[in-house]
Amino acid sequence: MNLQIKDELIPGTKLLRSEMGGVTGLEFLSKIFFISNGVMLTQIREISGIDGTTLQNWTKRGWVMNSKLKKYSIDQVAHILIINMLRSCMQLDKIAFLIEYINGKLDDTSDDIIEDSVLYDYICRVLDRLMTYEVCSLGSVRVAIEEETQDYQEKMPGARERLSQALEIIIVAYYASLIKRHSDAMLADLCYGKTF
């Protein structure tokens, strides 16, 4: 089946692309961090729609690092947005496994193959590219990943392959969430118009 990806939201957020000048990825994160070197929990809630209890639960389970002085860094925010963009279509423990597959232990940056902000940027760049295609298939997802990650420098042997595999899973899962969101909206329209 060939479907075209269209998403008016910035991945992992509740913000419309049009409200942020059409930017996503690192450009979007740079706008958030333009004035300060960290964001507060209230700002994360405004951006993502994640409530404080959910974020505390993710932190307690070891899926998100604790904030420093009540502020989250650009990589922490990117990490949170990646989890948020996948949670409607993937179990949280599987998201945690996928992120660990990419970057190892959360509290050890020495085993990371990529910064979370750069990973988020690659995800957004691939999605942005796919939205320009008239038809989207698994083959076009792989091509878009290869083209958008050309500048990636391996930090250890096999890192590029791990990154590509993980990106394909993330993009396909997010694609599934977009289809589900569209289907849910169609069903809501159908239900709204019908009296039971």
N, C-alpha and C positions, 0 to 999 in steps of 0.2 A: 504494500500500500504506500503510495506517495502522498504526503501531506506537506503543506507549507507552514513553517513556524512563524507565528506572529504573536508578539507579546508587547502590550503597551506599558507593562511595568518593568522597572529595573529589577533584574533577578535578585531574589531574596528579600525584596523590600515591598512596601505597599505604595511606593511612590511611582507616579506616572513618568515615563521617559520625557514626555513633553514638558513637565514641570521643571525638569533639570536640564533643559536645553538639549535633550536627546542623548546625553552622555551616559555611559555605563562603565563598569570596570574601574581601572585606576583613575580615570578622569573623574568619575563619580566620587570615589573615595577621597581624591584630592580636594574636591569641593567641600566635603564634610570636614576635612582636617585642615582647611586653608588657614583658619585663625588659631587653632590650638593643636597641641600634640596628642590630644586624647579626647574621647567623648564619654559622656556620662550615661548611666543606665537609662535615664529618661529620654535621651536623644536616640539611643538604640531602639527604645519602644516606639518612638515617633517614626523612625525610619523603617523598621521591620514589622511592627505590629506584635512583636514578641513581648509577653508580659514578664514582669520581674520574677515571678514564681517559676516560670518555665526556664528562664535563664539561670536562676539559682539551681534548679534541678539539673540542668546540663552541666553546670560547674561542679556540683556535688558528685555526679557520675563520672567526672573526669573527661568530659567531652569538650569543655571550654575552660581556658585558663582563668584564674581569678584576676579581677581588675587590680591595677596598681594605683593606690591613692584614689580609688573610686572612679578611675578613668580607664577606658579601653583603648588600646593602640590600634593602628591601622590594620595590622595583621589579625588582631583579635576580632575586630569588626568584620573583616573579610571572612574569617573562619565561621563566625556566627551567621553571616549571610548565606554562606555555602550550605550550612546545616539547614537553615530556614527554607532555602529554595528547594531542598530535596525532601523535606519531612512530610509533604502531602502524598508522596508516592513511594517512599522507601522507609523501612523501619529504622528508628534512631540507632539501634545497635549496629545495623548494617552500614549506615552513614559513618558511624564512628570507625568501623573496620576499614571502610574505603579511605577515610582520611588518614588512618594509621598506615594503610598500605602505601600511601603517597609519602607521608612525612614521619613515620615512626611514632615514637612516644611523644605525647603532647608537651611534656615538660622538659624535653631534651631537643634542642635545636640542632645539635651536631649531626643528627641522622636525617635532617630534612633535605629533600631534594629540590624544594622550591618554597619560597615565602608564600604565606596564605594570600597576601594581597596580589601577588603575581599570578597565583593559581586562579583567583577570582577574576582577574583581568583576562586570562586566557579563556576561561569559561564564557565571559561576556563577549569577548571578541569572536569566538566561534559562533555563539548564538546570533550575534549581530550579522555575521557573514551569512549564516544560514537563512536569516530573514530576508535576505536579498534574492535568494534562489526562488525560481518559480516552482520547482519541485524539490522536495527534500527526501533523501533516502539514506540508508546506512552508509552507502558508499560516499555520498556527499558529506556526511558527518566526518568520516575518516579523512577525506581530502581537506576539509576545512580545518581540522585539528592539525594536520601536517603543515598546512600553509601558515596558520596562526602561531605555531610554536617553533618556527624556523630559527628564531633568535635565542631559543633556550640553550643554555650551556649546561651539560651534564656535570653534576657535582660528584657522581660516582658511576661506575660502569652499570649499565642497564637502567639508569634513571629515566632516560628519554622514553623507553618502552613502557615503563611503569606509569609515567605521566600520561602517555597517549592512551593506554588502556583505561586508566582512571577517568580521564577526560571523556572518553567515549561513553562510559557508564553514566557519568554525571549528565552529559548532554542528552542521552537517550532517556534517562529517568526524568529530567526536567521537561523534555519534549512530551513525555507521557503525562506529566502534571498539567501541562498546557492543554492537552487534549481533554483530560478529565475536567479541568476548569470550564472549557468550552461546552462539554457534554452536560455538566451540572447546570450551567446557565440555560442551555436549551431545555432541560428538564424543568427548571424553575419557571421558565416562560410557559411551558405546556401546563404545568400544575396551576400556575397563577390564573391562566385563562379558563380553567375547567372547574366546575362546581361538583363536588363529590356528595 
